[in-house]
Amino acid sequence: MEYLDLWLIMRWFHVVAGVMWIGLLWYFNFVQIPTMPKIPDELKPAIGKHIAPAALFWFRWAAAFTVLWGLVLAYNQGYLVDALMLGAGKGLVSVTMIGIGMWFGMIMAFNVWFVIWPNQKIALGLVEAEADAKPKAARMAMLFSRTNTLLSFPMLYCMLAVSHGAG
Amino acid sequence: MDVILTDIKYTVIAGVVLTVIVVLIAPLIAG
């Protein structure tokens, strides 16, 4: 029963949600955005009206769940405050690493909920907006999605560093 | 800066570079 531990299951939830979040982030950035210009105009609504809204639903809720559950896990493990302070001067690189990863993750989740999602709602026509607002919103969503993709690489390294037993 | 966020190749390269920077400065922050 040693592998049927409540906090191991909770950590599993955190990782499962994280895989869904970053998997969909990478789907948008490695597949959907580069492929859209090659799709014939008459087929584009299939992406904009059906696939993208469904992907964005799972994307934003996975982001929220991953970060909130990560904070609960850090609190349970007793390093939440130290990590948020980046473990400055504590002499434990693992706490600094997880702290940097946590901040990257929180910045990314903030971008998802407060920049990408509001702009995607305009770009995809899910809310009323003037016609010239759509391309502007689409570009804003794309730039912040790319920023999150950039941050996902160091964020994941920081998360792995802790379980690898860094300093 | 623009090309880093508009061309996915450069986004990945910048992500790897930022990862190396984080690994190098983390021990300095930890003290």
Backbone of each chain as ProteinMPNN parsed JSONL, in Angstrom:
{"seq_chain_A": "MEYLDLWLIMRWFHVVAGVMWIGLLWYFNFVQIPTMPKIPDELKPAIGKHIAPAALFWFRWAAAFTVLWGLVLAYNQGYLVDALMLGAGKGLVSVTMIGIGMWFGMIMAFNVWFVIWPNQKIALGLVEAEADAKPKAARMAMLFSRTNTLLSFPMLYCMLAVSHGAG", "coords_chain_A": {"N_chain_A": [[0.83, -1.222, 0.0], [2.206, 1.086, -0.048], [2.352, 2.715, -2.224], [-0.089, 3.856, -2.39], [-0.805, 6.479, -1.486], [-2.212, 9.392, -0.052], [-1.116, 11.964, -0.66], [0.575, 11.386, -2.725], [-1.256, 10.677, -4.657], [-2.528, 13.128, -4.923], [-0.399, 14.634, -5.947], [-0.158, 13.328, -8.353], [-2.593, 14.08, -9.569], [-1.945, 16.779, -9.934], [0.165, 16.599, -11.778], [-1.115, 15.29, -13.914], [-3.058, 17.211, -14.65], [-1.281, 19.224, -15.337], [0.057, 18.115, -17.546], [-2.06, 18.042, -19.343], [-2.547, 20.803, -19.609], [-0.044, 21.926, -20.564], [0.297, 20.305, -22.742], [-1.883, 21.056, -24.382], [-1.199, 23.739, -24.698], [1.13, 23.477, -26.212], [0.005, 22.188, -28.399], [-1.515, 24.309, -29.496], [0.609, 26.056, -30.186], [2.562, 24.593, -31.634], [1.1, 23.223, -33.521], [-1.658, 24.186, -34.211], [-1.542, 27.109, -34.629], [0.676, 27.439, -36.527], [-0.424, 25.942, -38.625], [-2.853, 27.023, -39.399], [-2.721, 29.135, -41.488], [-2.425, 27.514, -43.739], [-4.773, 26.185, -44.082], [-7.702, 25.793, -46.066], [-9.961, 28.537, -46.626], [-12.729, 27.925, -46.378], [-12.748, 25.833, -44.635], [-11.762, 26.773, -42.275], [-13.625, 27.692, -40.233], [-14.196, 25.319, -38.857], [-12.08, 24.933, -37.143], [-11.988, 27.436, -35.742], [-14.602, 27.682, -34.686], [-15.26, 25.289, -33.476], [-13.082, 23.388, -32.72], [-11.006, 25.005, -31.497], [-12.44, 26.491, -29.39], [-13.215, 24.307, -27.735], [-10.723, 23.193, -27.092], [-9.63, 25.37, -25.739], [-11.254, 25.465, -23.485], [-10.559, 23.145, -21.965], [-7.85, 23.763, -21.706], [-7.703, 26.233, -20.197], [-8.938, 25.543, -17.767], [-7.394, 23.389, -16.96], [-5.008, 24.74, -16.551], [-5.671, 26.41, -14.361], [-6.292, 24.463, -12.404], [-3.87, 23.04, -12.224], [-2.037, 24.966, -11.197], [-3.293, 25.866, -8.813], [-3.475, 23.449, -7.422], [-0.805, 22.815, -7.276], [0.106, 24.79, -5.535], [-1.218, 24.029, -3.206], [0.029, 21.568, -2.772], [2.683, 22.432, -2.325], [2.315, 23.842, 0.029], [1.501, 21.77, 1.693], [3.86, 20.288, 1.733], [5.429, 21.992, 3.084], [7.055, 24.004, 2.054], [6.043, 26.254, 0.849], [6.064, 29.147, 1.378], [8.836, 29.716, 1.562], [9.616, 28.919, -1.016], [8.156, 30.693, -2.619], [9.531, 32.952, -1.976], [11.735, 32.51, -3.393], [13.64, 31.019, -2.126], [15.712, 32.579, -1.246], [18.953, 33.014, -0.103], [18.782, 30.79, 1.497], [20.283, 28.593, 1.01], [19.5, 26.26, -0.196], [19.294, 24.883, -3.184], [17.299, 23.441, -4.398], [14.899, 24.45, -3.361], [14.99, 27.041, -4.352], [14.899, 26.453, -7.083], [12.345, 25.18, -7.367], [10.823, 27.302, -6.569], [11.313, 29.247, -8.581], [10.205, 27.844, -10.711], [7.552, 27.706, -9.816], [6.816, 30.43, -9.861], [7.092, 30.966, -12.615], [5.065, 29.244, -13.533], [2.811, 30.395, -12.311], [2.784, 32.925, -13.491], [2.34, 32.124, -16.112], [-0.23, 30.931, -15.875], [-1.687, 33.153, -15.126], [-1.43, 34.659, -17.485], [-2.898, 32.96, -19.174], [-5.563, 33.13, -18.148], [-6.114, 35.894, -17.941], [-5.169, 37.244, -20.142], [-4.817, 35.649, -22.568], [-7.268, 34.119, -22.769], [-9.397, 36.15, -22.558], [-8.747, 37.617, -24.894], [-8.894, 35.643, -26.854], [-11.597, 35.099, -26.799], [-12.618, 37.325, -28.051], [-11.28, 37.174, -30.532], [-12.234, 34.766, -31.58], [-14.855, 35.319, -31.864], [-16.63, 34.826, -29.807], [-17.604, 36.648, -28.095], [-19.253, 39.844, -28.35], [-17.709, 42.16, -30.533], [-15.92, 44.832, -32.178], [-15.155, 44.662, -35.699], [-12.466, 45.27, -36.396], [-11.194, 44.772, -34.052], [-10.762, 42.101, -33.808], [-8.433, 40.939, -35.302], [-6.411, 42.231, -33.862], [-6.807, 41.279, -31.264], [-6.375, 38.568, -31.718], [-3.659, 38.545, -32.346], [-2.542, 39.463, -29.965], [-3.29, 37.383, -28.211], [-1.86, 35.306, -29.408], [0.843, 36.16, -29.081], [1.124, 36.119, -26.288], [0.593, 33.471, -25.822], [2.771, 32.324, -27.062], [4.743, 33.4, -25.416], [4.177, 31.989, -23.094], [4.802, 29.432, -24.024], [7.55, 29.694, -24.343], [8.284, 30.118, -21.646], [7.519, 27.664, -20.632], [9.523, 25.757, -20.922], [11.85, 26.313, -19.131], [10.244, 26.25, -16.804], [9.325, 23.567, -16.639], [11.785, 22.26, -16.325], [12.579, 23.235, -13.846], [10.575, 22.099, -12.227], [11.123, 19.363, -12.524], [13.673, 19.252, -11.449], [13.447, 19.222, -8.705], [12.33, 16.708, -7.983], [14.417, 15.247, -8.848], [16.236, 15.602, -6.959], [17.895, 17.849, -6.625], [20.388, 19.746, -5.002]], "CA_chain_A": [[0.0, 0.0, 0.0], [3.032, 2.288, 0.086], [2.13, 3.581, -3.378], [-1.462, 4.347, -2.357], [-0.682, 7.533, -0.497], [-3.075, 10.516, -0.424], [-0.398, 13.082, -1.28], [1.074, 10.914, -4.029], [-2.408, 10.784, -5.568], [-2.716, 14.563, -5.166], [0.687, 15.05, -6.85], [-0.524, 12.746, -9.646], [-3.593, 14.996, -10.129], [-1.22, 17.994, -10.342], [0.928, 16.285, -12.994], [-2.081, 14.999, -14.987], [-3.598, 18.506, -15.109], [-0.174, 19.947, -15.969], [0.281, 17.534, -18.879], [-3.155, 18.515, -20.207], [-2.338, 22.237, -19.851], [1.11, 22.203, -21.433], [0.026, 19.594, -24.0], [-2.743, 21.908, -25.222], [-0.404, 24.931, -25.048], [2.024, 23.103, -27.322], [-0.865, 21.955, -29.568], [-1.796, 25.61, -30.117], [1.795, 26.722, -30.718], [3.313, 23.772, -32.594], [0.218, 22.644, -34.539], [-2.779, 24.989, -34.725], [-1.157, 28.435, -35.15], [1.417, 27.361, -37.798], [-1.182, 25.264, -39.688], [-4.029, 27.821, -39.808], [-2.618, 29.789, -42.805], [-2.459, 26.529, -44.835], [-6.117, 25.59, -44.166], [-8.591, 26.546, -46.959], [-10.864, 29.431, -45.89], [-14.039, 27.332, -46.07], [-12.588, 24.858, -43.542], [-11.28, 27.443, -41.052], [-14.6, 27.716, -39.12], [-14.152, 24.077, -38.067], [-11.113, 25.199, -36.066], [-12.371, 28.61, -34.954], [-15.904, 27.578, -34.007], [-15.451, 24.017, -32.771], [-11.912, 22.795, -32.065], [-10.324, 25.955, -30.603], [-13.162, 26.722, -28.126], [-13.149, 23.116, -26.869], [-9.345, 23.094, -26.59], [-9.432, 26.459, -24.771], [-11.959, 25.11, -22.247], [-9.696, 22.245, -21.188], [-6.59, 24.488, -21.514], [-7.714, 27.21, -19.099], [-9.249, 24.893, -16.492], [-6.208, 22.609, -16.581], [-4.039, 25.717, -16.029], [-6.101, 26.807, -13.019], [-6.186, 23.316, -11.506], [-2.448, 22.721, -12.035], [-1.382, 25.942, -10.329], [-3.892, 25.852, -7.478], [-3.099, 22.218, -6.757], [0.635, 22.921, -6.993], [0.272, 25.61, -4.322], [-1.654, 23.183, -2.078], [1.097, 20.587, -2.551], [3.839, 23.129, -1.735], [1.94, 24.138, 1.414], [1.536, 20.49, 2.411], [5.255, 19.867, 1.876], [6.054, 22.929, 4.006], [8.013, 24.941, 1.451], [5.328, 27.242, 0.031], [6.522, 30.527, 1.563], [10.249, 29.772, 1.171], [9.72, 28.821, -2.477], [7.677, 31.948, -3.206], [10.608, 33.928, -1.752], [12.837, 31.958, -4.217], [14.644, 30.403, -1.26], [16.875, 33.482, -1.25], [19.848, 32.927, 1.039], [18.5, 29.605, 2.319], [21.298, 27.587, 0.735], [18.898, 25.056, -0.789], [19.007, 25.179, -4.597], [16.023, 22.806, -4.784], [13.807, 25.37, -3.021], [15.061, 28.136, -5.331], [14.443, 25.927, -8.379], [10.882, 25.005, -7.374], [10.253, 28.656, -6.477], [11.348, 29.852, -9.921], [9.207, 27.107, -11.492], [6.216, 28.112, -9.369], [6.536, 31.773, -10.377], [6.841, 30.84, -14.058], [3.753, 28.616, -13.683], [1.759, 31.356, -11.938], [2.746, 33.958, -14.552], [1.708, 31.496, -17.273], [-1.664, 30.767, -15.615], [-2.238, 34.517, -15.196], [-1.545, 34.971, -18.92], [-4.0, 32.165, -19.74], [-6.891, 33.585, -17.724], [-6.359, 37.335, -18.001], [-4.754, 37.819, -21.438], [-5.106, 34.776, -23.71], [-8.683, 33.769, -22.853], [-10.228, 37.305, -22.966], [-8.469, 37.971, -26.293], [-9.411, 34.572, -27.723], [-13.053, 35.244, -26.886], [-12.857, 38.342, -29.09], [-10.763, 36.69, -31.817], [-13.071, 33.666, -32.092], [-16.233, 35.784, -32.014], [-17.49, 34.293, -28.744], [-18.242, 37.825, -27.495], [-19.426, 40.939, -29.309], [-16.568, 43.083, -30.65], [-15.83, 45.439, -33.511], [-14.426, 43.798, -36.636], [-11.014, 45.506, -36.386], [-10.651, 44.314, -32.765], [-10.457, 40.666, -33.89], [-7.022, 40.633, -35.588], [-5.586, 42.747, -32.763], [-6.953, 40.333, -30.149], [-5.744, 37.298, -32.108], [-2.206, 38.709, -32.248], [-2.222, 39.55, -28.53], [-3.407, 36.017, -27.671], [-0.75, 34.513, -29.96], [2.113, 36.572, -28.471], [1.184, 35.65, -24.905], [0.665, 32.015, -25.89], [4.185, 32.044, -27.363], [5.501, 33.7, -24.195], [3.979, 30.843, -22.212], [5.572, 28.309, -24.574], [8.945, 29.978, -23.984], [8.458, 29.908, -20.201], [7.222, 26.277, -20.254], [10.743, 24.939, -20.891], [12.486, 26.411, -17.81], [9.297, 25.851, -15.753], [9.344, 22.104, -16.515], [13.093, 21.857, -15.787], [12.534, 23.535, -12.406], [9.704, 21.114, -11.577], [11.827, 18.076, -12.501], [14.892, 19.356, -10.652], [13.152, 18.905, -7.311], [12.205, 15.255, -7.793], [15.725, 14.673, -9.161], [17.029, 15.747, -5.75], [18.9, 18.909, -6.735], [20.849, 20.465, -3.811]], "C_chain_A": [[0.863, 1.27, 0.0], [2.881, 3.233, -1.112], [0.674, 4.021, -3.498], [-1.554, 5.397, -1.259], [-1.47, 8.75, -0.972], [-2.311, 11.599, -1.183], [0.291, 12.691, -2.577], [-0.038, 11.021, -5.072], [-2.663, 12.26, -5.927], [-1.649, 15.087, -6.137], [0.413, 14.536, -8.257], [-1.572, 13.632, -10.335], [-2.907, 16.245, -10.707], [-0.497, 17.749, -11.673], [-0.012, 16.019, -14.175], [-2.654, 16.308, -15.551], [-2.518, 19.292, -15.845], [0.122, 19.432, -17.377], [-0.81, 18.013, -19.839], [-2.943, 19.984, -20.59], [-1.218, 22.465, -20.869], [0.951, 21.468, -22.771], [-0.827, 20.442, -24.94], [-2.029, 23.196, -25.622], [0.478, 24.631, -26.261], [1.217, 22.757, -28.569], [-1.142, 23.289, -30.276], [-0.565, 26.139, -30.853], [2.564, 25.924, -31.762], [2.432, 23.273, -33.735], [-0.777, 23.678, -35.087], [-2.344, 26.314, -35.356], [-0.358, 28.317, -36.458], [0.608, 26.758, -38.951], [-2.331, 26.106, -40.224], [-3.878, 28.492, -41.181], [-2.719, 28.812, -43.977], [-3.855, 25.916, -45.021], [-6.988, 26.425, -45.105], [-9.629, 27.332, -46.148], [-12.18, 28.766, -45.483], [-13.956, 26.305, -44.935], [-12.194, 25.508, -42.211], [-12.313, 27.507, -39.921], [-14.604, 26.443, -38.278], [-13.193, 24.237, -36.889], [-11.647, 26.295, -35.149], [-13.652, 28.435, -34.152], [-16.059, 26.299, -33.187], [-14.213, 23.549, -31.998], [-11.268, 23.766, -31.069], [-11.122, 26.233, -29.318], [-13.11, 25.524, -27.182], [-11.753, 22.974, -26.266], [-9.095, 24.157, -25.524], [-10.132, 26.174, -23.447], [-11.054, 24.244, -21.36], [-8.389, 22.932, -20.837], [-6.661, 25.386, -20.278], [-8.049, 26.56, -17.759], [-8.099, 24.011, -16.026], [-5.154, 23.538, -15.989], [-4.388, 26.091, -14.592], [-5.876, 25.667, -12.026], [-4.721, 22.995, -11.203], [-1.809, 23.66, -11.017], [-1.969, 25.898, -8.919], [-3.475, 24.587, -6.724], [-1.614, 22.184, -6.426], [0.881, 23.716, -5.721], [-0.14, 24.821, -3.072], [-0.558, 22.162, -1.745], [2.303, 21.232, -1.863], [3.566, 23.456, -0.273], [2.041, 22.87, 2.249], [2.965, 20.028, 2.678], [6.051, 20.849, 2.751], [7.042, 23.896, 3.382], [7.35, 26.067, 0.667], [5.933, 28.645, 0.15], [7.984, 30.664, 1.127], [10.404, 29.758, -0.345], [9.26, 30.114, -3.143], [8.695, 33.076, -3.015], [11.88, 33.51, -2.511], [13.951, 31.355, -3.366], [15.886, 31.254, -1.114], [17.673, 33.352, 0.04], [19.647, 31.7, 1.912], [19.523, 28.489, 2.091], [20.763, 26.291, 0.154], [18.486, 25.359, -2.23], [17.67, 24.588, -5.011], [14.843, 23.729, -4.49], [13.797, 26.549, -3.992], [14.519, 27.674, -6.681], [12.915, 25.791, -8.402], [10.194, 26.366, -7.295], [10.216, 29.341, -7.832], [10.291, 29.17, -10.805], [7.794, 27.514, -11.13], [5.861, 29.494, -9.912], [6.279, 31.744, -11.875], [5.427, 30.284, -14.286], [2.623, 29.591, -13.37], [1.633, 32.468, -12.977], [2.025, 33.392, -15.782], [0.193, 31.358, -17.081], [-2.367, 32.127, -15.645], [-2.444, 34.908, -16.662], [-2.725, 34.238, -19.557], [-5.341, 32.82, -19.434], [-7.157, 35.055, -18.012], [-5.867, 38.006, -19.284], [-5.224, 36.929, -22.588], [-6.612, 34.53, -23.853], [-9.564, 34.983, -23.214], [-10.004, 37.691, -24.432], [-8.974, 36.907, -27.263], [-10.929, 34.675, -27.875], [-13.418, 36.267, -27.963], [-12.47, 37.788, -30.461], [-11.667, 35.616, -32.429], [-14.54, 34.066, -32.244], [-17.177, 35.223, -30.966], [-18.164, 35.421, -27.966], [-18.351, 38.897, -28.579], [-18.194, 41.833, -29.324], [-16.564, 43.66, -32.056], [-14.911, 44.591, -34.386], [-12.914, 44.01, -36.555], [-10.372, 45.093, -35.059], [-10.183, 42.857, -32.861], [-8.992, 40.36, -34.211], [-6.081, 41.088, -34.474], [-5.605, 41.764, -31.582], [-6.27, 39.001, -30.463], [-4.232, 37.387, -31.961], [-1.775, 38.761, -30.777], [-2.253, 38.151, -27.905], [-2.229, 35.167, -28.142], [0.571, 34.865, -29.269], [2.229, 36.063, -27.033], [1.215, 34.124, -24.831], [2.11, 31.584, -26.176], [5.073, 32.326, -26.138], [5.384, 32.53, -23.224], [4.754, 29.619, -22.703], [7.051, 28.467, -24.201], [9.192, 29.641, -22.508], [8.251, 28.444, -19.801], [8.491, 25.433, -20.14], [11.502, 25.082, -19.558], [11.558, 25.982, -16.665], [9.358, 24.335, -15.537], [10.678, 21.619, -15.938], [13.115, 22.071, -14.269], [11.7, 22.501, -11.659], [10.417, 19.76, -11.451], [13.031, 18.099, -11.566], [14.644, 18.909, -9.216], [13.066, 17.394, -7.096], [13.518, 14.547, -8.115], [16.672, 14.828, -7.96], [18.113, 16.785, -5.831], [19.099, 19.58, -5.383], [19.782, 20.653, -2.798]], "O_chain_A": [[0.34, 2.384, 0.042], [3.237, 4.408, -1.027], [0.242, 4.494, -4.549], [-2.26, 5.24, -0.264], [-1.412, 9.108, -2.148], [-2.776, 12.097, -2.208], [0.563, 13.539, -3.426], [0.202, 11.404, -6.217], [-2.971, 12.592, -7.072], [-1.947, 15.878, -7.032], [0.711, 15.214, -9.24], [-1.465, 13.908, -11.53], [-3.232, 16.703, -11.802], [-0.542, 18.584, -12.577], [0.25, 16.46, -15.294], [-2.726, 16.493, -16.766], [-2.793, 19.946, -16.851], [0.402, 20.212, -18.286], [-0.534, 18.347, -20.991], [-3.133, 20.364, -21.746], [-1.418, 23.11, -21.898], [1.414, 21.948, -23.806], [-0.543, 20.542, -26.133], [-2.214, 23.696, -26.732], [0.56, 25.419, -27.202], [1.679, 22.999, -29.684], [-1.02, 23.389, -31.497], [-0.663, 26.609, -31.987], [3.154, 26.503, -32.674], [2.942, 22.933, -34.803], [-0.748, 24.006, -36.273], [-2.727, 26.616, -36.486], [-0.671, 29.022, -37.417], [0.903, 27.019, -40.117], [-2.745, 25.933, -41.371], [-4.813, 28.434, -41.979], [-3.059, 29.218, -45.088], [-4.096, 25.21, -46.0], [-7.023, 27.647, -44.968], [-10.114, 26.859, -45.12], [-12.69, 29.003, -44.388], [-14.975, 25.949, -44.343], [-12.281, 24.88, -41.155], [-11.936, 27.39, -38.755], [-14.978, 26.483, -37.106], [-13.45, 23.747, -35.789], [-11.748, 26.11, -33.937], [-13.775, 28.98, -33.055], [-16.906, 26.238, -32.295], [-14.272, 23.338, -30.786], [-11.012, 23.395, -29.924], [-10.532, 26.212, -28.238], [-12.978, 25.693, -25.97], [-11.61, 22.674, -25.081], [-8.43, 23.89, -24.522], [-9.655, 26.598, -22.394], [-10.814, 24.55, -20.192], [-7.861, 22.7, -19.749], [-5.791, 25.318, -19.41], [-7.516, 26.966, -16.726], [-7.854, 23.897, -14.825], [-4.475, 23.17, -15.031], [-3.526, 26.094, -13.714], [-5.336, 25.879, -10.94], [-4.37, 22.712, -10.058], [-1.127, 23.218, -10.093], [-1.225, 25.892, -7.939], [-3.16, 24.642, -5.535], [-1.207, 21.598, -5.422], [1.752, 23.37, -4.922], [0.494, 24.924, -2.022], [-0.257, 21.926, -0.575], [2.877, 20.659, -0.937], [4.46, 23.365, 0.569], [2.585, 22.875, 3.354], [3.248, 19.446, 3.725], [7.196, 20.579, 3.115], [7.797, 24.549, 4.102], [8.017, 26.764, -0.098], [6.276, 29.261, -0.859], [8.338, 31.603, 0.415], [11.223, 30.493, -0.897], [9.874, 30.582, -4.101], [8.723, 34.033, -3.789], [12.953, 34.075, -2.303], [15.077, 31.197, -3.836], [16.98, 30.738, -0.887], [17.146, 33.552, 1.134], [20.279, 31.581, 2.962], [19.615, 27.553, 2.885], [21.508, 25.319, 0.026], [17.466, 26.005, -2.473], [16.977, 25.144, -5.864], [13.893, 23.79, -5.271], [12.733, 27.006, -4.408], [13.777, 28.4, -7.343], [12.267, 26.237, -9.348], [9.125, 26.567, -7.872], [9.209, 29.949, -8.196], [9.574, 29.836, -11.551], [6.936, 27.656, -12.0], [4.74, 29.712, -10.372], [5.365, 32.409, -12.364], [4.684, 30.79, -15.128], [1.606, 29.62, -14.063], [0.529, 32.902, -13.307], [1.216, 34.073, -16.411], [-0.58, 31.631, -18.0], [-3.494, 32.243, -16.127], [-3.499, 35.423, -17.032], [-3.458, 34.804, -20.368], [-6.155, 33.041, -20.331], [-8.294, 35.434, -18.296], [-6.113, 39.193, -19.497], [-5.941, 37.386, -23.478], [-7.169, 34.711, -24.936], [-10.409, 34.861, -24.1], [-10.95, 38.049, -25.133], [-9.429, 37.227, -28.362], [-11.478, 34.38, -28.936], [-14.397, 36.099, -28.69], [-13.223, 37.91, -31.427], [-11.842, 35.563, -33.646], [-15.367, 33.27, -32.69], [-18.385, 35.146, -31.193], [-19.156, 35.203, -27.271], [-17.641, 38.863, -29.584], [-17.688, 42.221, -28.271], [-17.115, 43.079, -32.991], [-14.018, 43.9, -33.895], [-12.153, 43.045, -36.636], [-9.146, 45.065, -34.947], [-9.32, 42.425, -32.097], [-8.356, 39.602, -33.479], [-5.086, 40.426, -34.176], [-4.571, 41.461, -30.988], [-5.664, 38.383, -29.588], [-3.589, 36.439, -31.511], [-0.763, 38.17, -30.399], [-1.347, 37.782, -27.158], [-1.666, 34.396, -27.364], [1.336, 33.971, -28.909], [3.299, 35.627, -26.609], [1.786, 33.551, -23.903], [2.605, 30.61, -25.608], [6.022, 31.592, -25.862], [6.37, 32.127, -22.607], [5.297, 28.86, -21.9], [7.712, 27.509, -23.8], [10.168, 28.974, -22.163], [8.742, 28.016, -18.757], [8.535, 24.493, -19.347], [11.774, 24.071, -18.91], [12.019, 25.42, -15.671], [9.434, 23.868, -14.4], [10.702, 20.673, -15.151], [13.592, 21.226, -13.511], [12.079, 22.072, -10.569], [10.331, 19.096, -10.418], [13.369, 17.083, -10.96], [15.508, 18.3, -8.586], [13.649, 16.86, -6.152], [13.725, 13.4, -7.719], [17.765, 14.262, -7.944], [19.152, 16.644, -5.186], [18.138, 19.937, -4.701], [20.027, 21.242, -1.745]]}, "seq_chain_B": "MDVILTDIKYTVIAGVVLTVIVVLIAPLIAG", "coords_chain_B": {"N_chain_B": [[13.206, 40.839, -30.619], [10.591, 40.378, -31.365], [10.746, 38.299, -33.28], [11.357, 36.112, -31.749], [8.974, 35.445, -30.569], [7.295, 35.068, -32.7], [8.259, 33.203, -34.478], [8.288, 29.856, -34.121], [10.547, 28.229, -33.908], [12.561, 29.902, -32.889], [11.367, 30.546, -30.496], [11.539, 28.147, -29.09], [14.332, 27.866, -28.954], [14.965, 30.152, -27.428], [13.631, 29.44, -25.096], [15.158, 27.257, -24.225], [17.607, 28.524, -23.808], [16.861, 30.285, -21.749], [16.316, 28.397, -19.812], [18.889, 27.39, -19.265], [20.034, 29.708, -18.219], [18.487, 30.018, -15.889], [19.258, 27.704, -14.458], [21.9, 28.341, -14.0], [21.77, 30.691, -12.446], [20.292, 29.981, -10.216], [21.774, 28.732, -8.024], [23.145, 30.989, -7.134], [21.118, 32.657, -6.183], [20.143, 31.028, -4.159], [22.297, 31.006, -2.452]], "CA_chain_B": [[12.281, 40.242, -29.641], [9.393, 39.941, -32.076], [10.948, 37.03, -33.971], [11.362, 35.05, -30.733], [7.586, 35.068, -30.278], [6.504, 34.801, -33.911], [8.79, 31.994, -35.13], [8.326, 28.842, -33.055], [11.934, 27.726, -33.75], [13.281, 30.804, -31.991], [10.725, 30.437, -29.179], [12.124, 26.963, -28.446], [15.742, 28.176, -28.638], [14.95, 31.103, -26.307], [13.224, 28.68, -23.918], [16.309, 26.463, -23.774], [18.591, 29.486, -23.278], [16.358, 30.746, -20.449], [16.488, 27.269, -18.885], [20.308, 27.375, -18.862], [20.239, 30.879, -17.349], [17.862, 29.701, -14.585], [20.088, 26.702, -13.781], [23.14, 29.0, -13.583], [21.6, 31.714, -11.394], [19.602, 29.445, -9.031], [22.666, 28.608, -6.858], [23.502, 32.322, -6.641], [19.977, 33.13, -5.394], [20.045, 30.182, -2.954], [23.394, 31.418, -1.568]], "C_chain_B": [[11.068, 39.654, -30.364], [9.555, 38.548, -32.678], [10.939, 35.852, -32.986], [9.935, 34.541, -30.493], [6.764, 34.762, -31.531], [6.993, 33.57, -34.666], [9.034, 30.941, -34.052], [9.733, 28.275, -32.836], [12.693, 28.578, -32.739], [12.665, 30.807, -30.595], [11.358, 29.277, -28.406], [13.572, 27.248, -28.042], [15.811, 29.116, -27.428], [14.55, 30.395, -25.011], [14.369, 27.869, -23.348], [17.372, 27.382, -23.166], [18.156, 29.971, -21.897], [16.498, 29.645, -19.397], [17.923, 27.23, -18.364], [20.586, 28.532, -17.906], [19.69, 30.605, -15.953], [18.744, 28.748, -13.79], [21.379, 27.368, -13.242], [22.927, 29.984, -12.427], [20.944, 31.164, -10.123], [20.551, 29.294, -7.822], [23.071, 29.958, -6.277], [22.386, 32.89, -5.772], [19.91, 32.363, -4.064], [21.13, 30.545, -1.928], [24.165, 30.251, -0.973]], "O_chain_B": [[10.586, 38.575, -30.019], [8.648, 37.72, -32.609], [10.56, 34.737, -33.345], [9.723, 33.354, -30.244], [5.65, 34.25, -31.425], [6.23, 32.957, -35.412], [9.885, 31.118, -33.18], [10.08, 27.887, -31.72], [13.375, 28.06, -31.854], [13.367, 31.047, -29.613], [11.673, 29.406, -27.223], [13.991, 26.918, -26.933], [16.612, 28.905, -26.517], [15.073, 30.717, -23.944], [14.539, 27.797, -22.131], [17.965, 27.059, -22.136], [18.974, 30.06, -20.981], [16.765, 29.928, -18.229], [18.148, 27.057, -17.167], [21.284, 28.365, -16.906], [20.336, 30.917, -14.952], [18.961, 28.948, -12.595], [21.878, 27.006, -12.176], [23.775, 30.107, -11.543], [21.022, 31.793, -9.068], [20.187, 29.682, -6.711], [23.314, 30.072, -5.076], [22.652, 33.526, -4.752], [19.663, 32.938, -3.004], [20.932, 30.419, -0.719], [25.111, 30.459, -0.214]]}, "name": "protein", "num_of_chains": 2, "seq": "MEYLDLWLIMRWFHVVAGVMWIGLLWYFNFVQIPTMPKIPDELKPAIGKHIAPAALFWFRWAAAFTVLWGLVLAYNQGYLVDALMLGAGKGLVSVTMIGIGMWFGMIMAFNVWFVIWPNQKIALGLVEAEADAKPKAARMAMLFSRTNTLLSFPMLYCMLAVSHGAGMDVILTDIKYTVIAGVVLTVIVVLIAPLIAG"}
